[in-house]
Amino acid sequence: MVSLSYLRLLPPSLLLLGAAAAAAPQTPVDPQAVAAGIRSRAIGGASPAWDLVESLTTEIGARPAGSPAMERARDWALARMKALGFTNVHAESFAKPTAWVRGAESGTVVAPIERPLALIGLGGSVPTPPAGIDADVVVFSTLDELIAARAGSLTGRIALVNQPMTRTQDGSGYGAAVRARADGPSFAAERGAVAFLTRSVATGSTRAPHTGGTVYADGKPRIPAAALGIADAELLGRLAARGTPPRVHLVLESREIIAAPAWNIVGEIEGTDPAAGVIVVGGHLDSWDPGDGAVDDGAGVAITMAAARLVAELPVRPRHTIRVVAFGSEETGGSGDAYAAAHAGELVRIALAGESDLGSGRVLSLALPNGLAGSATARQLAIALAPLGIFVRSDPAADSGADFKPLAAAGVPIFQFRQDATFYFDIHHSADDTLDKVNRADLEQNVAAWAILLYLVGAAGDVAR
Ligand SMILES: [Zn+2]
């Protein structure tokens, strides 16, 4: 249960003037008046969210973990957090066993027609031999159809899974389709294939291919793997349907850096009650390499930093310390585990955690942990979020973002703002992930929602575990 009784009422005219803090009168606060002020400031463009994502994408751009750009992004985040008035700003370093680096890549249909292919290597893919691979392509309409193929049936061939991803508002089509990218190479290799191609796990219709990590199963041969543009996968499918397998020449270069340095960048808004614990939020600062990492996940970094900044501007400080983490290796893994390991001793002090990592699409609903279900804070949230078009769900939060999975597994309460992901997978992990895809009004609706959550939960007297 949650108590809001400590809140003090300020005249609305004073609620959002930081300079008024010293003169705060000792009358009860109306939390909804504070929330209304947060909404109008966030939506009125008073938050730094847009400037943050504009700066990150313009000045840094793509920033894969292990790259020089990620080092610049670390320094960018440290400088920005300090400039926004965060305290305890620091980088927590950890080592990635390996960091994957893309090299030159190309693919060409060489028979029965000649046609260049738009493709991109999957993260973690082994390279082809320098001269490339020439092989006939066997096309499967789903990963399950490939899995049903008998052992040895793909010997000397390239396997292509041409499985479309279904467009859904909640993004759930991704989970069904992404298995082809993640698990396809090992299933294909097991059946004799010399390389693996997947239709981009995406909903858009541009030619740009979408990358993402692949995972080789232990003990299975490792074969080169790439994603094709949707049109290119469909071309190979149409050629195969004519009865003669198309032949493809594939060149993928890549290398691995051993023991690559990486960082989680942390800043705080200090709470008034050390016993109240910490609310941890954040986004991931690293990105895939083809785009500028604007939507994935510059937006999430900007939303959470800006929301915490809006709370810091309130005359009433939160009881809980609010901690923002810019995670440094979500896409290729490691930053969530590193954070959980570094903070293993204080997990019981973390009252709530959640990551913004589904772009800047509007928030539609909020899922809370069981400990907040039916609480006074949940009711305040329902009232304060309704003007933003957001409802509080009756089902508990099940996903807090990849970087908080280890915390959630350790029992830390999680929340999730569920966003409109209808168009997110049109650009995700592709060269089209650029600033023009961030809708400023939607970004600011996200900031308003996150700031209201940080304010109301941060003010709550007893967030139950
Ligand atoms: Zn992401």
Residues whose N, C-alpha, C, O or C-beta is under 5 A from the ligand:
A	BS01	ZN	D296 D297 D357
